[in-house]
């Protein structure tokens, strides 16, 4: 399970993993309309990480990591 900051003001999306594991995690960030904006891989034994999303326009986005439930966040 993951948790994120829900309102982004400084261009940094913080992701916290409740159970850190040693495998790679693949993420996808989509806009409100469902279009993929960014995707990538988080590697290693990770408990917390940050993604720079300062180029995103204001709006509601969704992040999905592997097969977990997508989480929404807002860029203001």
N, C-alpha and C positions, 0 to 999 in steps of 0.2 A: 504494500500500500504506500502511496505517496501523499504528500501535502505540499502545497505551494502558497506563495503569497497571492492573494486574490486581486489586489489592486496594485498596479505597477506605476510608480511615479518617476523613478530614476533610471528606467531602462534595464533593470536587472531582475530576472525571474529566478527566484530561489526555489530549489526542489529539495525536499527532505524525504529520505527513504526510511520507513519504519523498521525494515529488516534489511540491513546491507548484505549483499551477496557478492561473490567473486566473479560473476559472469557479466558479459556486456549487456547493456540496456539500450534499446533503440527507441527513439522518441520521434513524434510527429506533432508539429504545431499547425493548427488549421484556423482559418478565419471564420467569422460567423456564417458565411455561406458554404462552408465545408471545403474550401480550396486549401491545399497544402501550401504553407508559407515557408516552413523550415523543417528539415529533418536531419537526424544525425545519430551518433552513438556516444553513450557514456560508458567508459571502460573502467575496469578495475573494481576494487573493494571500496565502494562509495556509500557514505551515509548522508552526505549533503553536497550539493553542487549548485552552481549558478550559471545561467545562460544570459548573454547580452542580447537584448531585444530592443535596443534603443532606436532602431530604424523603423519599428512598427508604427503604423498610424494609430490614432486613438480608436478604441473599439473593444469588442469582446472576442476572445480567442480561446481555443481549446488545446490542451496538451494531452497526448496519449503516450504512455510508456509501455512498451511491449503489449500484453493483452489486458492491462489493467483498465479500470473504469476511467474514462477521460475526465479531466479537471478543467473547469473554466477559470479564466482570469481576465481582468480588464486593464487596458492601457489607457491612462488618463493624461 
